């Protein structure tokens, strides 16, 4: 099928250079956008942050909107309220709205007859209510979901959640992807440390539980824990203080944000990955781990049901002691780690970005064909 050239706009508060977040969802959108930009005209509309500028990155036009001096919490709210004005004033064929906390949706389909596709990495309203003074964001989220005709979700779990709110919506399940440079990495058979890598968000990523779990087995384990990633200063400072408070400075090291060759080296020297999240979207960290033949230790949360026990260890949700025992057992079982790593390596190719982008393009074509019929 010959696909038409399109004007595509992504709206996402976060982007890969945002010092407050720079999360996996923002990285995934950039990887998607730069590949779509090879055949299409692509713009990404993000929130502002200190030092940011509108610019072209990898043939993708990045426009920053909102205020940079308010901080991320207020900044997200301002960004949400501004989006309808940009929908009304922008020319586009397809608008992809990456749902942004705290409301998730900005109901953009109400402001245009052109197709707006919701992109759902995470339905965050319930958890955002805890951060934003108990405001009932879940109510607004559920109402907002009813305004959409089209949504892309990352997992069957999210598909079911959205269909509960809107049974008439056209939903496509398309996961995140991974680049060929990582897919072609050789699997690892040994390592020097256990690795957490991702956004430093204590509540969502469960870093408080990770430190407590490691503390349970500190005297029995000979393998250190490396924590890599960045987040809001408040989150980073809490992490550093908690490491000291638990007396783990000798065995737990926080190295901040890493990228490029250093990131690859960190993966290559890891035994396995720990991801003790309380809730999740579709973490690229897991796909990255699989590229290096590294198993993942997770809690048994519904968002990660897609991760097979062939290549992950699933612990009863939020049991810190059990998670610590899981860390200890996996650190001592080299044969099991290698076996799980081989299984992980087998499946990672189906998540290549070339496959994922093709799925997006055909979904766009399906929507445009329905409109023009």
BADOVEX-340815 format. One record per residue (C-alpha): residue number from 0; residue in one letter; y, x, z. Coordinates in steps of 0.5 Angstrom, whole numbers, padded with zeros to 4 digits. Layout:
(pt NUM,"A",(Y,X,Z)),
...
END
This chain:
(pt 0,"X",(0000,0000,0000)),
(pt 1,"X",(0007,0003,-0002)),
(pt 2,"X",(0011,0002,0004)),
(pt 3,"X",(0019,0001,0003)),
(pt 4,"X",(0024,0005,0006)),
(pt 5,"X",(0027,0002,0012)),
(pt 6,"X",(0033,0003,0017)),
(pt 7,"X",(0030,0003,0024)),
(pt 8,"X",(0034,0003,0030)),
(pt 9,"X",(0030,0005,0037)),
(pt 10,"X",(0034,0003,0044)),
(pt 11,"X",(0031,0007,0050)),
(pt 12,"X",(0036,0009,0056)),
(pt 13,"X",(0032,0016,0057)),
(pt 14,"X",(0031,0021,0052)),
(pt 15,"X",(0028,0028,0052)),
(pt 16,"X",(0034,0032,0054)),
(pt 17,"X",(0036,0027,0060)),
(pt 18,"X",(0036,0031,0066)),
(pt 19,"X",(0035,0025,0071)),
(pt 20,"X",(0029,0023,0067)),
(pt 21,"X",(0027,0026,0061)),
(pt 22,"X",(0020,0023,0061)),
(pt 23,"X",(0014,0022,0057)),
(pt 24,"X",(0016,0015,0054)),
(pt 25,"X",(0022,0019,0051)),
(pt 26,"X",(0018,0025,0049)),
(pt 27,"X",(0014,0020,0045)),
(pt 28,"X",(0019,0016,0042)),
(pt 29,"X",(0022,0022,0039)),
(pt 30,"X",(0016,0025,0036)),
(pt 31,"X",(0015,0018,0033)),
(pt 32,"X",(0022,0017,0031)),
(pt 33,"X",(0022,0024,0028)),
(pt 34,"X",(0016,0023,0024)),
(pt 35,"X",(0019,0016,0021)),
(pt 36,"X",(0025,0019,0019)),
(pt 37,"X",(0021,0023,0014)),
(pt 38,"X",(0021,0017,0010)),
(pt 39,"X",(0026,0012,0013)),
(pt 40,"X",(0033,0012,0016)),
(pt 41,"X",(0032,0013,0024)),
(pt 42,"X",(0037,0012,0029)),
(pt 43,"X",(0036,0013,0037)),
(pt 44,"X",(0041,0009,0042)),
(pt 45,"X",(0040,0012,0049)),
(pt 46,"X",(0044,0012,0055)),
(pt 47,"X",(0049,0017,0057)),
(pt 48,"X",(0049,0023,0062)),
(pt 49,"X",(0053,0029,0064)),
(pt 50,"X",(0054,0034,0058)),
(pt 51,"X",(0051,0029,0052)),
(pt 52,"X",(0053,0029,0045)),
(pt 53,"X",(0051,0024,0039)),
(pt 54,"X",(0048,0029,0034)),
(pt 55,"X",(0042,0029,0029)),
(pt 56,"X",(0036,0032,0032)),
(pt 57,"X",(0030,0033,0027)),
(pt 58,"X",(0033,0028,0022)),
(pt 59,"X",(0034,0023,0027)),
(pt 60,"X",(0041,0021,0029)),
(pt 61,"X",(0042,0020,0037)),
(pt 62,"X",(0048,0016,0039)),
(pt 63,"X",(0049,0016,0047)),
(pt 64,"X",(0052,0009,0050)),
(pt 65,"X",(0055,0007,0057)),
(pt 66,"X",(0058,0012,0062)),
(pt 67,"X",(0055,0019,0064)),
(pt 68,"X",(0059,0019,0071)),
(pt 69,"X",(0055,0013,0074)),
(pt 70,"X",(0048,0016,0076)),
(pt 71,"X",(0042,0014,0073)),
(pt 72,"X",(0041,0007,0077)),
(pt 73,"X",(0048,0004,0075)),
(pt 74,"X",(0048,0008,0068)),
(pt 75,"X",(0041,0004,0066)),
(pt 76,"X",(0045,-0003,0068)),
(pt 77,"X",(0051,-0001,0064)),
(pt 78,"X",(0046,0001,0058)),
(pt 79,"X",(0043,-0006,0058)),
(pt 80,"X",(0049,-0010,0058)),
(pt 81,"X",(0052,-0006,0052)),
(pt 82,"X",(0046,-0007,0048)),
(pt 83,"X",(0047,-0014,0045)),
(pt 84,"X",(0054,-0011,0042)),
(pt 85,"X",(0050,-0006,0039)),
(pt 86,"X",(0045,-0011,0036)),
(pt 87,"X",(0051,-0015,0033)),
(pt 88,"X",(0055,-0010,0030)),
(pt 89,"X",(0049,-0005,0027)),
(pt 90,"X",(0046,-0005,0020)),
(pt 91,"X",(0038,-0005,0021)),
(pt 92,"X",(0031,-0007,0018)),
(pt 93,"X",(0027,-0006,0024)),
(pt 94,"X",(0030,-0005,0032)),
(pt 95,"X",(0025,-0003,0037)),
(pt 96,"X",(0027,-0004,0044)),
(pt 97,"X",(0024,0000,0049)),
(pt 98,"X",(0024,-0004,0055)),
(pt 99,"X",(0028,0000,0060)),
(pt 100,"X",(0028,-0001,0068)),
(pt 101,"X",(0030,-0005,0072)),
(pt 102,"X",(0030,-0011,0068)),
(pt 103,"X",(0025,-0009,0062)),
(pt 104,"X",(0028,-0013,0057)),
(pt 105,"X",(0035,-0014,0055)),
(pt 106,"X",(0033,-0020,0051)),
(pt 107,"X",(0036,-0017,0044)),
(pt 108,"X",(0032,-0022,0040)),
(pt 109,"X",(0037,-0027,0042)),
(pt 110,"X",(0043,-0024,0039)),
(pt 111,"X",(0040,-0023,0032)),
(pt 112,"X",(0036,-0026,0026)),
(pt 113,"X",(0033,-0019,0024)),
(pt 114,"X",(0026,-0017,0028)),
(pt 115,"X",(0027,-0014,0034)),
(pt 116,"X",(0020,-0011,0037)),
(pt 117,"X",(0019,-0010,0044)),
(pt 118,"X",(0016,-0003,0046)),
(pt 119,"X",(0013,-0004,0052)),
(pt 120,"X",(0011,0003,0056)),
(pt 121,"X",(0011,0000,0063)),
(pt 122,"X",(0013,-0007,0066)),
(pt 123,"X",(0017,-0004,0071)),
(pt 124,"X",(0021,-0010,0074)),
(pt 125,"X",(0017,-0011,0080)),
(pt 126,"X",(0017,-0004,0082)),
(pt 127,"X",(0025,-0004,0081)),
(pt 128,"X",(0026,-0009,0086)),
(pt 129,"X",(0024,-0004,0091)),
(pt 130,"X",(0029,0001,0088)),
(pt 131,"X",(0035,-0004,0087)),
(pt 132,"X",(0036,-0008,0094)),
(pt 133,"X",(0031,-0013,0093)),
(pt 134,"X",(0034,-0016,0086)),
(pt 135,"X",(0028,-0021,0083)),
(pt 136,"X",(0028,-0017,0077)),
(pt 137,"X",(0021,-0020,0076)),
(pt 138,"X",(0024,-0027,0074)),
(pt 139,"X",(0028,-0024,0069)),
(pt 140,"X",(0023,-0020,0066)),
(pt 141,"X",(0018,-0026,0065)),
(pt 142,"X",(0024,-0030,0062)),
(pt 143,"X",(0026,-0025,0058)),
(pt 144,"X",(0019,-0024,0055)),
(pt 145,"X",(0019,-0031,0052)),
(pt 146,"X",(0025,-0029,0048)),
(pt 147,"X",(0021,-0024,0043)),
(pt 148,"X",(0017,-0025,0037)),
(pt 149,"X",(0014,-0018,0036)),
(pt 150,"X",(0012,-0013,0041)),
(pt 151,"X",(0008,-0007,0041)),
(pt 152,"X",(0004,-0005,0047)),
(pt 153,"X",(0000,0002,0049)),
(pt 154,"X",(-0006,-0001,0052)),
(pt 155,"X",(-0010,-0008,0053)),
(pt 156,"X",(-0008,-0008,0060)),
(pt 157,"X",(0000,-0009,0058)),
(pt 158,"X",(-0002,-0014,0052)),
(pt 159,"X",(-0006,-0019,0057)),
(pt 160,"X",(0000,-0018,0062)),
(pt 161,"X",(0005,-0020,0056)),
(pt 162,"X",(0001,-0026,0054)),
(pt 163,"X",(0001,-0029,0061)),
(pt 164,"X",(0008,-0030,0060)),
(pt 165,"X",(0009,-0031,0052)),
(pt 166,"X",(0002,-0034,0049)),
(pt 167,"X",(0006,-0034,0042)),
(pt 168,"X",(0008,-0027,0041)),
(pt 169,"X",(0005,-0023,0036)),
(pt 170,"X",(0002,-0017,0040)),
(pt 171,"X",(0000,-0010,0037)),
(pt 172,"X",(-0004,-0005,0041)),
(pt 173,"X",(-0001,0002,0039)),
(pt 174,"X",(-0002,0008,0044)),
(pt 175,"X",(0002,0014,0045)),
(pt 176,"X",(0000,0020,0041)),
(pt 177,"X",(-0001,0028,0041)),
(pt 178,"X",(0001,0033,0036)),
(pt 179,"X",(-0004,0037,0032)),
(pt 180,"X",(-0002,0044,0035)),
(pt 181,"X",(-0004,0041,0042)),
(pt 182,"X",(-0010,0038,0039)),
(pt 183,"X",(-0013,0044,0036)),
(pt 184,"X",(-0012,0048,0042)),
(pt 185,"X",(-0019,0051,0044)),
(pt 186,"X",(-0022,0048,0051)),
(pt 187,"X",(-0021,0051,0057)),
(pt 188,"X",(-0028,0053,0061)),
(pt 189,"X",(-0024,0056,0067)),
(pt 190,"X",(-0018,0056,0071)),
(pt 191,"X",(-0013,0059,0077)),
(pt 192,"X",(-0010,0053,0080)),
(pt 193,"X",(-0010,0045,0080)),
(pt 194,"X",(-0004,0042,0076)),
(pt 195,"X",(0000,0036,0077)),
(pt 196,"X",(0005,0036,0071)),
(pt 197,"X",(0010,0030,0069)),
(pt 198,"X",(0016,0027,0072)),
(pt 199,"X",(0018,0028,0079)),
(pt 200,"X",(0018,0021,0081)),
(pt 201,"X",(0015,0020,0088)),
(pt 202,"X",(0014,0013,0088)),
(pt 203,"X",(0011,0012,0081)),
(pt 204,"X",(0007,0019,0081)),
(pt 205,"X",(0004,0018,0088)),
(pt 206,"X",(0007,0025,0089)),
(pt 207,"X",(0007,0024,0097)),
(pt 208,"X",(0000,0022,0097)),
(pt 209,"X",(-0002,0028,0093)),
(pt 210,"X",(0001,0032,0098)),
(pt 211,"X",(-0003,0029,0104)),
(pt 212,"X",(-0009,0029,0100)),
(pt 213,"X",(-0009,0036,0099)),
(pt 214,"X",(-0007,0037,0106)),
(pt 215,"X",(-0014,0034,0108)),
(pt 216,"X",(-0018,0039,0105)),
(pt 217,"X",(-0013,0045,0105)),
(pt 218,"X",(-0017,0049,0110)),
(pt 219,"X",(-0023,0048,0105)),
(pt 220,"X",(-0020,0049,0098)),
(pt 221,"X",(-0019,0056,0095)),
(pt 222,"X",(-0015,0053,0089)),
(pt 223,"X",(-0008,0053,0089)),
(pt 224,"X",(-0004,0047,0087)),
(pt 225,"X",(0001,0048,0082)),
(pt 226,"X",(0007,0042,0081)),
(pt 227,"X",(0011,0042,0074)),
(pt 228,"X",(0016,0037,0072)),
(pt 229,"X",(0023,0035,0073)),
(pt 230,"X",(0027,0029,0076)),
(pt 231,"X",(0033,0026,0080)),
(pt 232,"X",(0035,0032,0085)),
(pt 233,"X",(0034,0027,0090)),
(pt 234,"X",(0026,0026,0088)),
(pt 235,"X",(0026,0034,0087)),
(pt 236,"X",(0029,0035,0094)),
(pt 237,"X",(0024,0031,0097)),
(pt 238,"X",(0018,0034,0094)),
(pt 239,"X",(0020,0041,0096)),
(pt 240,"X",(0022,0038,0104)),
(pt 241,"X",(0015,0035,0104)),
(pt 242,"X",(0011,0041,0102)),
(pt 243,"X",(0015,0045,0107)),
(pt 244,"X",(0014,0039,0112)),
(pt 245,"X",(0006,0039,0111)),
(pt 246,"X",(0006,0047,0112)),
(pt 247,"X",(0003,0048,0105)),
(pt 248,"X",(0008,0053,0102)),
(pt 249,"X",(0003,0058,0101)),
(pt 250,"X",(-0002,0054,0097)),
(pt 251,"X",(0003,0049,0094)),
(pt 252,"X",(0008,0051,0089)),
(pt 253,"X",(0013,0047,0085)),
(pt 254,"X",(0016,0051,0079)),
(pt 255,"X",(0020,0045,0076)),
(pt 256,"X",(0021,0043,0069)),
(pt 257,"X",(0017,0047,0064)),
(pt 258,"X",(0016,0047,0056)),
(pt 259,"X",(0014,0051,0050)),
(pt 260,"X",(0010,0057,0050)),
(pt 261,"X",(0010,0057,0058)),
(pt 262,"X",(0007,0050,0058)),
(pt 263,"X",(0001,0051,0054)),
(pt 264,"X",(0000,0057,0058)),
(pt 265,"X",(0000,0053,0064)),
(pt 266,"X",(-0005,0048,0061)),
(pt 267,"X",(-0009,0054,0059)),
(pt 268,"X",(-0010,0057,0066)),
(pt 269,"X",(-0011,0050,0070)),
(pt 270,"X",(-0018,0048,0072)),
(pt 271,"X",(-0016,0040,0072)),
(pt 272,"X",(-0010,0035,0072)),
(pt 273,"X",(-0009,0031,0078)),
(pt 274,"X",(-0005,0024,0077)),
(pt 275,"X",(-0005,0020,0083)),
(pt 276,"X",(0000,0015,0080)),
(pt 277,"X",(0001,0008,0084)),
(pt 278,"X",(0003,0005,0077)),
(pt 279,"X",(0003,0008,0070)),
(pt 280,"X",(0004,0007,0062)),
(pt 281,"X",(0000,0011,0058)),
(pt 282,"X",(0001,0018,0060)),
(pt 283,"X",(0002,0023,0055)),
(pt 284,"X",(0000,0028,0060)),
(pt 285,"X",(-0007,0025,0060)),
(pt 286,"X",(-0008,0027,0052)),
(pt 287,"X",(-0005,0034,0053)),
(pt 288,"X",(-0010,0035,0058)),
(pt 289,"X",(-0016,0033,0054)),
(pt 290,"X",(-0013,0038,0048)),
(pt 291,"X",(-0015,0043,0053)),
(pt 292,"X",(-0021,0040,0055)),
(pt 293,"X",(-0019,0039,0062)),
(pt 294,"X",(-0021,0033,0066)),
(pt 295,"X",(-0016,0028,0070)),
(pt 296,"X",(-0017,0026,0077)),
(pt 297,"X",(-0014,0019,0078)),
(pt 298,"X",(-0013,0013,0082)),
(pt 299,"X",(-0017,0007,0080)),
(pt 300,"X",(-0011,0003,0077)),
(pt 301,"X",(-0011,-0002,0072)),
(pt 302,"X",(-0006,0001,0067)),
(pt 303,"X",(-0011,0007,0067)),
(pt 304,"X",(-0017,0003,0065)),
(pt 305,"X",(-0017,0006,0058)),
(pt 306,"X",(-0019,0013,0061)),
(pt 307,"X",(-0027,0013,0061)),
(pt 308,"X",(-0031,0016,0067)),
(pt 309,"X",(-0034,0021,0062)),
(pt 310,"X",(-0027,0025,0062)),
(pt 311,"X",(-0024,0023,0069)),
(pt 312,"X",(-0026,0022,0076)),
(pt 313,"X",(-0023,0015,0079)),
(pt 314,"X",(-0022,0015,0086)),
(pt 315,"X",(-0021,0008,0090)),
(pt 316,"X",(-0014,0006,0089)),
(pt 317,"X",(-0009,0010,0094)),
(pt 318,"X",(-0014,0013,0099)),
(pt 319,"X",(-0011,0019,0100)),
(pt 320,"X",(-0017,0022,0104)),
(pt 321,"X",(-0022,0020,0098)),
(pt 322,"X",(-0017,0023,0093)),
(pt 323,"X",(-0017,0030,0097)),
(pt 324,"X",(-0025,0030,0097)),
(pt 325,"X",(-0025,0029,0090)),
(pt 326,"X",(-0020,0035,0089)),
(pt 327,"X",(-0025,0039,0093)),
(pt 328,"X",(-0031,0037,0090)),
(pt 329,"X",(-0028,0038,0083)),
(pt 330,"X",(-0025,0045,0084)),
(pt 331,"X",(-0032,0047,0086)),
(pt 332,"X",(-0036,0044,0080)),
(pt 333,"X",(-0035,0048,0074)),
(pt 334,"X",(-0041,0045,0070)),
(pt 335,"X",(-0038,0038,0071)),
(pt 336,"X",(-0031,0040,0069)),
(pt 337,"X",(-0034,0044,0063)),
(pt 338,"X",(-0038,0038,0061)),
(pt 339,"X",(-0032,0033,0062)),
(pt 340,"X",(-0028,0037,0058)),
(pt 341,"X",(-0032,0037,0052)),
(pt 342,"X",(-0032,0029,0052)),
(pt 343,"X",(-0025,0029,0053)),
(pt 344,"X",(-0024,0034,0047)),
(pt 345,"X",(-0028,0029,0042)),
(pt 346,"X",(-0024,0023,0043)),
(pt 347,"X",(-0017,0026,0043)),
(pt 348,"X",(-0016,0027,0035)),
(pt 349,"X",(-0016,0019,0034)),
(pt 350,"X",(-0009,0020,0038)),
(pt 351,"X",(-0006,0024,0033)),
(pt 352,"X",(0001,0022,0031)),
(pt 353,"X",(0000,0022,0024)),
(pt 354,"X",(-0005,0016,0026)),
(pt 355,"X",(0000,0013,0031)),
(pt 356,"X",(0006,0013,0026)),
(pt 357,"X",(0001,0010,0020)),
(pt 358,"X",(0000,0004,0025)),
(pt 359,"X",(0007,0003,0027)),
(pt 360,"X",(0009,0003,0019)),
(pt 361,"X",(0004,-0002,0017)),
(pt 362,"X",(0006,-0007,0023)),
(pt 363,"X",(0013,-0006,0021)),
(pt 364,"X",(0011,-0008,0014)),
(pt 365,"X",(0007,-0014,0016)),
(pt 366,"X",(0013,-0017,0020)),
(pt 367,"X",(0018,-0016,0014)),
(pt 368,"X",(0013,-0019,0009)),
(pt 369,"X",(0012,-0025,0014)),
(pt 370,"X",(0020,-0026,0014)),
(pt 371,"X",(0021,-0025,0007)),
(pt 372,"X",(0015,-0030,0005)),
END
